Each structure stands twice: as structure tokens, then as C-alpha cells.
Amino acid sequence: MENSIVSIIKYLVIKRLAGDTITILAVKEYLVDGASPSTIGYKYHVSKFRIRGYVQRVVDKAHSHAIAAAVVRATFPYIMGIDPIILKIGGKYVCILCDTQLRQGQVEHHIRRKHKDIVNNITSQIIIKLRRSHE
């Protein structure tokens, strides 16, 4: 179960570093707040099928809806406290850490490949905070 928790946290960290706040909010509103995919999709101008896809990725990583909800609930404040490293300028994306220009489809891959150490560091910090809060 530890690996599935780490996997969910890394997924959310990468989304936040990429500046994809809508995915994080959608997953939280569905799993934690109980909002429907249709309601969330309408709110963020995203199809309900895309919302279901976001949620399914997190649930698949957890192998359980309940575990996914618990991890998202516990980590949400920490995830939202992360500053994105990607800026959207016009139709282009720029990594502020290495000044690389990217297309939208390259952003998360870039973060996973070039800034893996930052993802791992933030993930570790969140896990430490979670353990401290449950002691």
C-alpha cells in the first residue's frame, strides 16, 4: 500500500508542478467532496468523461476508492501549497527552472524526466508531514 500512496502523491505533485490545478481540484471534489463528474465538468469547462479519467487514474494507483479518497484528503493542502514550475505564456509553456520551452503535451514528461529529483523531494516532504500529523 505504501507504493500506491507514493504513486498518488507523485501524480498530484507532477500535476501541481505543471500548473494543472483543475485536475487536482476535480479529483478532490469527486473523491473527497462527493461532487458528480457532470457538476465538476460544468464548473471547470471539462467533459465529465475527462473528469472520470482523472479520478480513475488516482483510484487505479490506490487499488481502492477509499484509499484514493483518504490520500487525496490528507495531501490536498500540501499539494496546493506547491508553486508550479511551468508558466504558460501565450500558447507556449516555459519551465522556470531550466528555461526550456515546451508544448502542452511535453510538460509532464519534462517534469518527470528533467526534474525527477524535485518531484521525489517534494513527495518525500509530504510523506514526512503526513507521518508527523498521524503520530
C-alpha positions as CSV (number, residue, x, y, z in Angstrom):
1,M,0.0,0.0,0.0
2,E,2.9,2.4,0.7
3,N,3.9,2.3,-3.0
4,S,0.4,3.1,-4.1
5,I,0.3,6.1,-1.7
6,V,3.6,7.4,-3.0
7,S,2.4,6.9,-6.6
8,I,-0.7,9.0,-6.0
9,I,1.3,11.7,-4.3
10,K,3.8,11.8,-7.1
11,Y,1.0,12.1,-9.7
12,L,-0.5,15.0,-7.8
13,V,2.9,16.7,-7.3
14,I,3.6,16.5,-11.0
15,K,0.2,17.9,-11.9
16,R,0.7,20.8,-9.5
17,L,4.3,21.5,-10.7
18,A,2.9,21.5,-14.2
19,G,0.3,24.1,-13.1
20,D,-2.6,21.7,-13.8
21,T,-4.7,22.8,-10.8
22,I,-8.0,21.8,-12.5
23,T,-7.1,18.1,-12.4
24,I,-6.2,18.3,-8.7
25,L,-9.4,20.2,-7.8
26,A,-11.5,17.8,-9.9
27,V,-10.1,14.7,-8.2
28,K,-10.5,16.3,-4.8
29,E,-14.1,17.4,-5.4
30,Y,-15.1,14.0,-6.7
31,L,-13.3,11.8,-4.2
32,V,-13.5,14.0,-1.1
33,D,-16.4,16.3,-1.6
34,G,-18.6,13.8,-3.4
35,A,-19.4,16.1,-6.4
36,S,-20.5,14.4,-9.6
37,P,-18.4,14.3,-12.8
38,S,-21.1,16.3,-14.6
39,T,-21.1,19.1,-11.9
40,I,-17.3,19.2,-11.8
41,G,-17.0,19.2,-15.6
42,Y,-19.5,22.1,-15.9
43,K,-17.7,24.1,-13.2
44,Y,-14.3,23.8,-14.9
45,H,-15.4,23.5,-18.6
46,V,-14.1,20.0,-18.9
47,S,-16.1,16.9,-20.1
48,K,-17.4,14.6,-17.5
49,F,-15.5,11.8,-19.2
50,R,-12.2,13.6,-18.7
51,I,-13.1,14.1,-15.0
52,R,-13.8,10.3,-14.7
53,G,-10.4,9.7,-16.4
54,Y,-8.6,11.8,-13.9
55,V,-10.3,10.1,-11.0
56,Q,-9.8,6.6,-12.4
57,R,-6.0,7.2,-12.7
58,V,-5.8,8.0,-9.0
59,V,-8.1,5.2,-8.0
60,D,-6.1,2.7,-10.1
61,K,-2.9,3.8,-8.4
62,A,-4.5,3.2,-5.0
63,H,-6.2,-0.1,-6.0
64,S,-9.1,1.3,-3.8
65,H,-11.6,4.1,-4.0
66,A,-11.4,4.6,-0.2
67,I,-7.6,4.7,-0.1
68,A,-7.5,7.2,-3.0
69,A,-10.0,9.4,-1.2
70,A,-8.0,9.3,2.0
71,V,-4.7,10.1,0.3
72,V,-6.2,13.0,-1.6
73,R,-8.0,14.4,1.5
74,A,-4.7,14.2,3.6
75,T,-2.4,15.6,0.9
76,F,-4.6,18.2,-0.7
77,P,-3.4,21.2,1.4
78,Y,0.3,20.2,0.9
79,I,-0.2,19.7,-2.9
80,M,-1.9,23.1,-3.3
81,G,1.0,24.7,-1.4
82,I,3.4,23.8,-4.1
83,D,4.4,26.5,-6.5
84,P,4.2,25.5,-10.2
85,I,7.4,25.4,-12.2
86,I,5.7,25.8,-15.6
87,L,4.5,29.1,-16.9
88,K,2.0,29.4,-19.7
89,I,2.9,32.3,-22.0
90,G,0.6,32.6,-24.9
91,G,0.3,29.1,-26.4
92,K,3.7,28.0,-25.1
93,Y,4.9,26.6,-21.8
94,V,8.2,27.5,-20.1
95,C,9.9,25.7,-17.3
96,I,11.2,28.4,-15.0
97,L,13.8,26.1,-13.5
98,C,15.7,25.4,-16.7
99,D,14.2,27.9,-19.1
100,T,13.0,25.2,-21.6
101,Q,10.2,26.0,-23.9
102,L,7.7,23.2,-24.2
103,R,4.4,22.3,-25.9
104,Q,1.5,21.3,-23.8
105,G,1.9,17.6,-24.4
106,Q,5.6,17.7,-23.2
107,V,5.1,19.4,-19.9
108,E,4.6,16.5,-17.5
109,H,7.1,14.3,-19.3
110,H,9.7,17.1,-19.0
111,I,9.0,17.4,-15.2
112,R,9.2,13.6,-14.8
113,R,12.5,13.4,-16.7
114,K,14.4,16.6,-16.0
115,H,13.2,17.4,-12.6
116,K,12.7,14.0,-11.1
117,D,14.8,15.0,-8.1
118,I,12.4,17.8,-7.2
119,V,9.3,15.6,-7.6
120,N,10.9,13.0,-5.3
121,N,12.0,15.6,-2.8
122,I,8.5,17.2,-2.6
123,T,6.9,13.7,-2.4
124,S,9.2,12.8,0.5
125,Q,8.5,16.0,2.3
126,I,4.7,15.4,2.0
127,I,5.1,11.8,3.3
128,I,7.1,13.1,6.3
129,K,4.4,15.7,7.1
130,L,1.7,13.0,6.8
131,R,3.5,10.7,9.2
132,R,4.0,13.6,11.7
133,S,0.4,14.5,11.6
134,H,-0.7,10.9,12.3
135,E,1.7,10.4,15.3
